[in-house]
Amino acid sequence: MTEITELDSTCDRLTLSKTLPAHPEVQPSIATGSTVQQRPVRSRYKPTAPPKWNSYAAILRHATTGGIRSFLIAFALRGGVTFAIRLFRVFRRKQVLDTFMAAIKSFFSIESRRFARMVGTFSFIWKLINNSLMRYRSLNASTTTPELPSTAHRFSKINGAIAGAVAGLAILFETEDNRIAFSQQFFMRSMQAGYNALESRDLFAFPYGDTILFSIACGSIMYAFVMHPTSIPRSSRVPLKTLEFNRENVKNWESSTDLIIPKPVVSSILAKLKTDPSVESFMMSYLDSHNGIMPICPCKIFHPSDLSCTRYCLLLWIKVFWGILPVYGSLNGVPLLLFNTKSFLKTPGYHVLRVLKSSLRSSVFLATYVNAFQSLVCFSRNLSPNNPDLRYTYYIMGTLAGLAILIEHPSRRTELAMYTLPKGVQSLYILLLNRGRMVALKGLDVVGSCCAMSVLMSVYQVEPHQMSSMMHRLMRGLLGDY
């Protein structure tokens, strides 16, 4: 899922030659009857004119070929990103042949096939229903009275909404976890398109909204990461013994139970970690000085391999940077090769530098984010080593670490906010559900996907300039026109 939702702004401009004359530059306001001036529409985001069909058989052939095309591109995209990430790992391991064969197998993984089936089926259903509705309306239209542009504009939006809603059922090809992740992203993208429409008409604005939303979501995610790991997706959980030990210690202090920590428990945790020889003696003396209790877990139990907080955080930054750089390189490079091959072949040097710059910037952001959170954890322990740990400090530290998003390009900030915000909301929902304060909503992922794709496809057909550039390029590359 991450590979697809973090597709970077690496695909170049896509030329849209035909435009729909029905798209008005000035629209009447329903409430006041006045005119609301819209921002200029960039040419590459103007809607294309719908095709004219002579028969339903031609529509079926068009939908079939379009679905097959979308299937192949989606398969190559998902498999290519996974293969590229695995390929980078080949150079880090000694068994090169085995790792390389595993990378090749990852291209044809079940995840790639599921994703391709979902996209291909969605494309087929959307094209079939959307064009069939246009064909049906053209057969029943008046032959003497010409159709007004506003009427064509309205019907194109309705057709896209109906076709998108039905095609949204294609999400059933995915697993439950992926359905939740995809429906979250679809919903956020539809909300983003609605916000862009309001902002373009100067009806509503939220300055630095992407940064604020990202920071709030990061606070919720990092709080769940430390205190409630079962409320976040499995792929985000890190089963560290130190985190589990810290979590139990915080809960015990809140309930004032089991405050005495046996020394063998600490010794067993340290025995499973790569520790400095002096860490265990320090922890035993720490327990002795506090009468066998531990108000707050010292830094040395979080990074027992290095006793210096500053040096550990610096090495952590370097580790995260070099670890995530191949991932961002794959996410930026593979879509470029698939969606903009001709432009890449014309100016390969320009595109390589652009991908490298974007990948380096995103890697610096993520490394800084992780480093900031760990630094704040160490700082809080050094500031008050004898005071009990409070669970809500992790939310505050996660929120502050989220400000690292300012390193990213402004367009990327929006994409990151759209990705993380649903994760934070999902964590809150699961937490409330486990506490009995929320009812389980079965089938919400499918219903949400259908509703969100209904909005997205109507916007994609009529007002594509209201979509984010990344989302528009991705949908344009996967689905094409009509």
C-alpha positions as CSV (number, residue, x, y, z in Angstrom):
1,M,0.0,0.0,0.0
2,T,2.8,2.5,0.9
3,E,4.4,2.1,-2.4
4,I,1.3,3.3,-4.2
5,T,0.0,6.0,-1.9
6,E,3.5,7.7,-1.8
7,L,4.0,8.1,-5.5
8,D,6.1,11.2,-5.8
9,S,5.8,14.1,-8.2
10,T,8.1,12.5,-10.8
11,C,5.9,11.9,-13.8
12,D,6.2,14.9,-16.2
13,R,3.4,16.9,-17.7
14,L,0.8,15.0,-19.7
15,T,-0.7,16.8,-22.7
16,L,-4.4,16.9,-23.0
17,S,-5.3,18.2,-26.4
18,K,-9.1,18.1,-26.5
19,T,-11.0,20.2,-24.0
20,L,-14.7,20.1,-23.0
21,P,-16.2,23.5,-24.0
22,A,-18.9,22.9,-21.4
23,H,-16.6,23.7,-18.6
24,P,-17.4,27.3,-17.5
25,E,-14.7,29.7,-16.2
26,V,-17.4,31.6,-14.2
27,Q,-20.2,29.8,-12.4
28,P,-23.3,31.3,-10.8
29,S,-23.6,31.1,-7.1
30,I,-26.6,29.1,-6.0
31,A,-27.0,31.0,-2.7
32,T,-26.7,34.6,-3.9
33,G,-27.1,34.5,-7.7
34,S,-23.8,36.3,-8.0
35,T,-20.8,35.2,-10.0
36,V,-17.8,33.6,-8.3
37,Q,-14.5,33.9,-10.2
38,Q,-12.5,30.8,-10.4
39,R,-8.7,30.5,-10.7
40,P,-7.3,30.0,-14.2
41,V,-7.4,26.3,-15.3
42,R,-4.0,25.0,-16.5
43,S,-4.2,23.4,-19.9
44,R,-2.9,20.0,-18.9
45,Y,-5.7,19.7,-16.3
46,K,-8.6,20.6,-18.6
47,P,-11.2,17.9,-19.1
48,T,-11.2,16.0,-22.4
49,A,-14.2,15.9,-24.7
50,P,-16.3,12.7,-24.4
51,P,-16.2,10.4,-27.4
52,K,-19.2,9.8,-29.7
53,W,-20.2,6.1,-30.0
54,N,-22.1,4.5,-32.8
55,S,-23.0,1.2,-31.0
56,Y,-22.9,-0.5,-27.6
57,A,-20.6,-3.1,-29.1
58,A,-18.0,-0.5,-29.7
59,I,-18.3,0.6,-26.1
60,L,-17.8,-2.9,-24.9
61,R,-14.7,-3.3,-27.0
62,H,-13.4,0.0,-25.7
63,A,-14.0,-1.0,-22.1
64,T,-12.4,-4.4,-22.6
65,T,-9.2,-3.0,-24.1
66,G,-9.1,-0.2,-21.6
67,G,-9.5,-2.7,-18.7
68,I,-6.7,-4.9,-20.1
69,R,-4.4,-1.9,-20.5
70,S,-5.1,-0.7,-17.0
71,F,-4.5,-4.2,-15.7
72,L,-1.1,-4.5,-17.3
73,I,0.0,-1.0,-16.3
74,A,-1.1,-1.5,-12.7
75,F,0.7,-4.9,-12.6
76,A,3.9,-3.3,-14.0
77,L,3.6,-0.4,-11.5
78,R,3.1,-2.4,-8.4
79,G,5.4,-5.2,-9.4
80,G,8.1,-2.7,-10.6
81,V,8.1,-0.7,-7.4
82,T,8.4,-3.9,-5.3
83,F,11.1,-5.3,-7.6
84,A,13.2,-2.1,-7.6
85,I,13.1,-2.0,-3.8
86,R,14.1,-5.6,-3.5
87,L,16.8,-5.1,-6.1
88,F,18.5,-2.5,-4.0
89,R,18.7,-5.0,-1.2
90,V,20.7,-7.4,-3.4
91,F,23.8,-5.3,-3.0
92,R,23.5,-5.4,0.8
93,R,23.5,-9.2,1.2
94,K,26.1,-11.9,0.6
95,Q,23.8,-14.4,-1.1
96,V,23.3,-12.3,-4.2
97,L,21.8,-15.0,-6.4
98,D,19.1,-16.0,-3.9
99,T,18.2,-12.4,-3.2
100,F,18.0,-11.6,-6.9
101,M,15.7,-14.5,-7.5
102,A,13.5,-13.4,-4.7
103,A,13.4,-9.9,-6.2
104,I,12.3,-11.4,-9.5
105,K,9.6,-13.4,-7.8
106,S,8.4,-10.3,-6.0
107,F,7.5,-8.8,-9.3
108,F,4.9,-11.5,-9.9
109,S,3.7,-11.6,-6.3
110,I,0.1,-12.1,-5.3
111,E,-0.1,-8.5,-4.1
112,S,0.8,-7.2,-7.6
113,R,-1.9,-9.5,-9.1
114,R,-4.6,-8.4,-6.7
115,F,-3.8,-4.7,-7.3
116,A,-3.8,-5.2,-11.0
117,R,-7.2,-7.1,-10.9
118,M,-8.7,-4.3,-8.9
119,V,-7.5,-1.5,-11.2
120,G,-8.3,-3.4,-14.4
121,T,-11.8,-4.3,-13.2
122,F,-12.5,-0.7,-12.1
123,S,-11.3,0.6,-15.4
124,F,-13.5,-1.8,-17.3
125,I,-16.7,-1.1,-15.3
126,W,-16.2,2.7,-15.3
127,K,-15.6,2.9,-19.0
128,L,-18.5,0.5,-19.8
129,I,-21.1,2.3,-17.7
130,N,-19.9,5.8,-18.3
131,N,-19.9,5.5,-22.1
132,S,-23.1,3.5,-22.2
133,L,-24.9,6.3,-20.3
134,M,-23.5,8.8,-22.8
135,R,-24.7,6.6,-25.7
136,Y,-28.1,6.2,-24.1
137,R,-28.5,9.9,-23.6
138,S,-27.4,10.8,-27.1
139,L,-30.0,8.4,-28.5
140,N,-32.8,10.1,-26.5
141,A,-31.6,13.6,-27.0
142,S,-33.5,16.1,-29.2
143,T,-32.3,16.2,-32.8
144,T,-33.7,19.7,-33.3
145,T,-32.6,21.6,-30.2
146,P,-28.8,21.7,-29.7
147,E,-27.6,20.7,-26.2
148,L,-26.4,23.5,-24.0
149,P,-22.8,23.4,-22.7
150,S,-24.1,23.5,-19.1
151,T,-26.3,20.5,-19.7
152,A,-23.5,18.5,-21.2
153,H,-21.3,19.5,-18.2
154,R,-24.0,18.4,-15.7
155,F,-24.7,15.0,-17.4
156,S,-21.0,14.2,-17.7
157,K,-20.6,14.7,-14.0
158,I,-23.6,12.6,-13.3
159,N,-22.4,9.8,-15.6
160,G,-19.0,9.8,-13.9
161,A,-20.6,9.7,-10.5
162,I,-22.8,6.7,-11.3
163,A,-20.0,4.8,-13.1
164,G,-17.5,5.5,-10.4
165,A,-19.8,4.3,-7.6
166,V,-20.5,0.9,-9.3
167,A,-16.8,0.5,-10.3
168,G,-15.8,1.1,-6.7
169,L,-16.9,-2.5,-6.0
170,A,-13.7,-3.6,-7.7
171,I,-12.0,-3.0,-4.3
172,L,-13.4,-6.4,-3.3
173,F,-10.4,-8.0,-5.1
174,E,-8.1,-6.7,-2.3
175,T,-7.6,-8.1,1.2
176,E,-9.4,-6.5,4.1
177,D,-6.4,-4.5,5.3
178,N,-5.8,-3.2,1.8
179,R,-9.5,-2.4,1.3
180,I,-9.4,-0.2,4.4
181,A,-6.2,1.5,3.3
182,F,-7.5,2.1,-0.3
183,S,-10.9,3.3,0.8
184,Q,-9.2,5.7,3.2
185,Q,-7.1,7.2,0.5
186,F,-10.1,7.4,-1.9
187,F,-12.1,9.2,0.7
188,M,-9.4,11.7,1.5
189,R,-8.8,12.4,-2.2
190,S,-12.5,13.1,-2.7
191,M,-12.4,15.4,0.3
192,Q,-9.3,17.1,-1.1
193,A,-11.1,17.7,-4.4
194,G,-14.0,19.3,-2.6
195,Y,-11.7,21.5,-0.6
196,N,-9.8,22.6,-3.7
197,A,-13.1,23.5,-5.4
198,L,-14.0,25.7,-2.4
199,E,-10.6,27.3,-2.3
200,S,-10.6,28.0,-6.0
201,R,-13.8,30.0,-5.5
202,D,-12.4,31.8,-2.5
203,L,-15.1,30.3,-0.3
204,F,-12.8,28.6,2.2
205,A,-9.0,28.5,2.9
206,F,-6.9,26.6,5.5
207,P,-3.4,28.1,5.5
208,Y,-0.7,25.5,6.3
209,G,-3.5,23.0,6.6
210,D,-1.4,20.2,5.3
211,T,1.3,20.8,7.9
212,I,-1.2,21.0,10.7
213,L,-3.1,17.9,9.7
214,F,0.1,15.9,9.2
215,S,1.4,16.9,12.6
216,I,-1.9,16.0,14.4
217,A,-2.0,12.7,12.6
218,C,1.6,12.0,13.5
219,G,0.8,12.7,17.1
220,S,-2.0,10.1,17.1
221,I,0.1,7.5,15.2
222,M,3.2,7.8,17.4
223,Y,1.0,7.7,20.5
224,A,-0.5,4.4,19.2
225,F,2.9,3.2,18.1
226,V,4.2,3.4,21.7
227,M,1.1,2.8,23.8
228,H,-1.5,0.9,21.6
229,P,0.3,-0.8,18.8
230,T,-2.7,-3.0,18.0
231,S,-4.7,0.1,16.9
232,I,-2.3,0.7,13.9
233,P,-1.8,-1.4,10.8
234,R,0.3,-4.6,11.2
235,S,2.9,-3.2,8.8
236,S,3.6,-0.3,11.1
237,R,4.1,-2.3,14.3
238,V,7.6,-2.9,15.7
239,P,7.5,-5.7,18.3
240,L,10.3,-4.4,20.4
241,K,10.6,-5.8,24.0
242,T,11.7,-2.3,25.2
243,L,8.5,-0.7,23.9
244,E,6.4,-3.4,25.5
245,F,8.3,-3.0,28.8
246,N,7.9,0.8,28.7
247,R,4.2,0.5,27.9
248,E,3.6,-1.8,30.9
249,N,5.6,0.5,33.1
250,V,3.6,3.5,32.1
251,K,0.3,1.7,32.7
252,N,1.4,0.4,36.1
253,W,2.3,3.9,37.3
254,E,-1.1,5.2,36.1
255,S,-2.9,2.4,38.1
256,S,-0.4,2.4,40.9
257,T,0.0,-1.4,40.7
258,D,3.0,-3.7,40.2
259,L,5.5,-0.8,40.6
260,I,8.3,-3.1,41.9
261,I,10.3,-4.3,38.9
262,P,12.2,-7.6,39.5
263,K,15.8,-7.3,38.3
264,P,15.7,-10.6,36.4
265,V,13.0,-9.0,34.1
266,V,15.4,-6.2,33.2
267,S,18.2,-8.6,32.7
268,S,16.2,-10.8,30.4
269,I,15.2,-7.8,28.2
270,L,18.8,-6.6,28.0
271,A,20.0,-10.1,27.2
272,K,18.0,-10.2,24.0
273,L,19.4,-6.8,22.8
274,K,22.8,-5.7,21.5
275,T,23.9,-3.8,24.6
276,D,26.9,-2.0,26.0
277,P,28.5,-4.0,28.9
278,S,27.9,-1.1,31.3
279,V,24.1,-0.9,30.6
280,E,23.1,-3.7,32.9
281,S,25.1,-2.5,35.8
282,F,23.6,1.0,35.3
283,M,20.1,-0.3,35.3
284,M,20.6,-2.4,38.4
285,S,22.0,0.7,40.3
286,Y,19.1,2.7,38.9
287,L,16.6,0.3,40.4
288,D,18.5,0.2,43.7
289,S,18.5,4.0,44.0
290,H,14.7,4.1,43.4
291,N,13.8,1.3,45.8
292,G,13.2,-1.2,43.0
293,I,10.8,0.9,41.0
294,M,11.3,2.7,37.7
295,P,9.4,6.1,37.4
296,I,10.5,6.4,33.8
297,C,12.5,4.1,31.5
298,P,16.0,5.5,31.1
299,C,17.4,6.2,27.6
300,K,19.9,3.4,28.0
301,I,17.1,0.8,27.8
302,F,15.8,2.3,24.5
303,H,19.3,2.5,22.8
304,P,21.4,0.1,24.9
305,S,23.9,-0.3,22.0
306,D,25.1,3.3,22.4
307,L,25.1,5.2,25.7
308,S,25.3,8.6,24.1
309,C,21.9,10.0,23.1
310,T,23.4,12.5,20.7
311,R,25.6,9.9,18.9
312,Y,22.8,7.4,18.7
313,C,20.3,9.9,17.2
314,L,22.9,11.0,14.7
315,L,23.5,7.4,13.6
316,L,19.8,6.8,13.6
317,W,19.4,9.6,11.1
318,I,22.0,8.2,8.8
319,K,20.5,4.7,9.1
320,V,17.0,5.8,8.2
321,F,18.3,8.1,5.4
322,W,20.2,5.3,3.6
323,G,17.5,2.8,4.3
324,I,14.6,4.8,2.8
325,L,16.5,6.4,-0.1
326,P,16.2,3.3,-2.4
327,V,12.4,3.2,-1.6
328,Y,11.9,6.8,-2.6
329,G,14.1,6.2,-5.6
330,S,11.8,3.4,-6.7
331,L,8.6,5.2,-6.0
332,N,9.8,8.2,-8.1
333,G,11.6,6.3,-10.9
334,V,9.2,3.5,-11.8
335,P,6.1,5.7,-12.4
336,L,8.3,8.0,-14.6
337,L,9.4,5.1,-16.8
338,L,5.8,3.8,-17.1
339,F,3.9,7.0,-17.6
340,N,6.4,9.3,-19.2
341,T,8.7,7.1,-21.2
342,K,9.0,9.4,-24.3
343,S,9.9,12.4,-22.2
344,F,12.5,10.4,-20.3
345,L,14.1,9.2,-23.4
346,K,14.3,12.8,-24.8
347,T,15.9,14.3,-21.7
348,P,17.2,11.5,-19.5
349,G,19.7,13.6,-17.6
350,Y,17.0,16.1,-16.5
351,H,14.6,13.4,-15.3
352,V,17.4,11.5,-13.4
353,L,18.4,14.7,-11.6
354,R,14.8,15.5,-10.8
355,V,14.2,12.0,-9.4
356,L,17.4,12.1,-7.4
357,K,16.6,15.5,-6.0
358,S,13.1,14.5,-5.0
359,S,14.3,11.2,-3.5
360,L,17.0,12.9,-1.5
361,R,14.6,15.6,-0.1
362,S,12.0,13.0,0.9
363,S,14.7,10.8,2.6
364,V,16.0,13.8,4.5
365,F,12.5,14.6,5.7
366,L,11.8,11.0,6.9
367,A,15.2,10.7,8.6
368,T,14.6,14.0,10.3
369,Y,11.2,13.0,11.5
370,V,12.4,9.8,13.1
371,N,15.4,11.6,14.5
372,A,13.2,14.3,16.0
373,F,10.9,11.9,17.8
374,Q,13.8,9.9,19.2
375,S,15.6,13.1,20.3
376,L,12.5,14.3,22.1
377,V,12.1,11.0,23.9
378,C,15.7,11.2,25.1
379,F,15.3,14.9,26.0
380,S,12.2,14.2,28.2
381,R,14.1,11.5,30.1
382,N,17.2,13.6,30.7
383,L,15.0,16.5,31.7
384,S,13.1,14.7,34.4
385,P,14.7,11.3,35.1
386,N,12.8,10.8,38.4
387,N,9.3,11.8,37.4
388,P,6.7,9.3,36.2
389,D,6.3,8.9,32.5
390,L,3.0,10.2,31.0
391,R,1.4,8.6,28.0
392,Y,0.2,11.8,26.4
393,T,3.7,13.1,26.1
394,Y,4.2,10.7,23.3
395,Y,1.3,12.4,21.4
396,I,2.9,15.8,22.0
397,M,6.3,14.5,20.8
398,G,4.8,12.9,17.7
399,T,3.0,16.2,16.9
400,L,6.2,18.2,17.2
401,A,8.2,15.7,15.2
402,G,5.6,16.0,12.4
403,L,6.8,19.6,11.8
404,A,9.7,17.9,9.9
405,I,7.2,17.9,6.9
406,L,8.3,21.5,6.3
407,I,11.4,20.1,4.7
408,E,9.3,18.6,1.9
409,H,8.1,20.4,-1.2
410,P,4.7,22.1,-0.6
411,S,3.0,19.7,-3.1
412,R,4.4,16.7,-1.3
413,R,3.2,18.0,2.1
414,T,-0.4,17.7,0.9
415,E,0.2,14.1,-0.3
416,L,1.8,13.1,3.0
417,A,-1.0,14.7,5.0
418,M,-3.6,12.8,2.9
419,Y,-1.7,9.6,3.6
420,T,-1.2,9.9,7.3
421,L,-4.5,11.5,8.4
422,P,-6.6,8.4,7.8
423,K,-4.1,6.3,9.6
424,G,-4.5,8.6,12.7
425,V,-8.3,8.5,12.4
426,Q,-8.2,4.7,12.1
427,S,-6.0,4.4,15.2
428,L,-8.5,6.5,17.1
429,Y,-11.5,4.5,15.8
430,I,-9.9,1.1,16.8
431,L,-9.0,2.5,20.2
432,L,-12.5,3.7,20.9
433,L,-13.9,0.4,19.5
434,N,-11.7,-1.6,21.9
435,R,-13.0,0.5,24.8
436,G,-16.6,0.0,23.9
437,R,-17.2,3.6,22.9
438,M,-17.7,3.0,19.2
439,V,-19.8,0.5,17.2
440,A,-18.2,-1.8,14.6
441,L,-19.0,-0.6,11.1
442,K,-19.0,-3.6,8.9
443,G,-18.6,-3.1,5.1
444,L,-17.6,0.5,5.6
445,D,-14.5,0.0,3.4
446,V,-16.6,-1.0,0.4
447,V,-19.3,1.6,0.9
448,G,-16.7,4.3,1.5
449,S,-14.8,3.2,-1.6
450,C,-17.9,3.4,-3.8
451,C,-18.9,6.8,-2.5
452,A,-15.4,8.3,-2.7
453,M,-14.9,7.0,-6.3
454,S,-18.3,8.4,-7.3
455,V,-17.0,11.8,-6.3
456,L,-13.5,11.3,-7.7
457,M,-14.7,10.2,-11.1
458,S,-17.2,13.0,-11.6
459,V,-14.4,15.4,-10.7
460,Y,-11.9,13.6,-12.9
461,Q,-14.2,13.9,-15.9
462,V,-15.4,17.5,-15.5
463,E,-13.1,19.4,-13.1
464,P,-9.7,17.6,-13.1
465,H,-7.9,20.8,-12.1
466,Q,-9.5,20.4,-8.7
467,M,-7.6,17.2,-8.1
468,S,-4.0,17.0,-6.7
469,S,-1.4,16.8,-9.5
470,M,-0.1,13.5,-8.2
471,M,-3.6,11.9,-8.1
472,H,-4.5,13.2,-11.5
473,R,-1.3,11.9,-13.1
474,L,-1.8,8.5,-11.4
475,M,-5.4,8.2,-12.5
476,R,-4.6,9.5,-16.0
477,G,-1.8,7.0,-16.4
478,L,-3.8,4.0,-15.1
479,L,-7.2,4.7,-16.4
480,G,-6.7,7.0,-19.4
481,D,-9.7,9.0,-20.8
482,Y,-13.3,7.8,-20.6
